[in-house]
Amino acid sequence: MEVIICANEEQVGRIAAARIASALARRPDPVMGLATGSSPLGTYAALKERVDAGTLNLSNATFFALDEYLGLPRTDPNSYAETIRRTFTEPLGVDPQRVHVPVGDAEDTDASCEQYEAAIAAAGGIDVQILGIGSNGHIGFNEPGSSFTSRTRTKTLTARTRADNARFFGPGFVPTHCVTQGLGTIMDAGRLVLTALGEAKAEAVAAAVEGPVSAMCPASILQFHRYATVVVDEDAASHLQLKDYYRDSFALLPQGRRPV
Ligand code: F6R
């Protein structure tokens, strides 16, 4: 696993975007996995800079989001479909027809989850998946205890995730369930790029990167991926034991492997 410790959110975004751009450059019609929440916003801003500068062309790319709240129509301002439109699709000038988000209010959710998996496969699989991490170690909405081989399905959100996400909703209502790509789905991506910011993520980042691989910390499955990059700021890195080694490894990267 590659771990890169950055001075601030802007640098996290720039380095994550560089890793993503080189993964996308490997195919003329690449597929990118999107995350919602606060963590990927700097990455989306850095990708937008590349699109605006003409160094990244996303016009032939296809996109699949990680997750959606169950029961929220896609037009709800707090739905992940709407969040992705607002934070990624519109600012980067991407064709909305190319952006797929799990359906939160399907009549038959199980069938809709299977269709989502089939659509990812039909697009040729995900080349690079962007990930955040929950304070409890979740990726996507794969909460602790999730199966390492799981595919897109519904999950119950933990009380901690509901509390963490309450900031987006009015008082009294936070969704209790979601549809999420499984850990097996995420692990099929060609490259994983996880970003984390702030002290609130430090414990989860340490467990994911340096702890035992365990369903109790779903993000720890990244240790089994051949091409996983974790990009964190100083606060999110604060509980890592091998910080000096990660800094050395980055400083000693050969020219061609330098992200920026
Ligand atoms: C969102 C997602 C979640 C978030 C995680 C961190 O699509 O899959 O795993 O990445 O909850 O959220 P933020 O970035 O808001 O701290």
Residues whose N, C-alpha, C, O or C-beta is under 5 A from the ligand:
A	BS01	F6R	A35 T36 G37 S38 S39 L66 D67 L131 G132 I133 G134 H138 I139 G140 F141
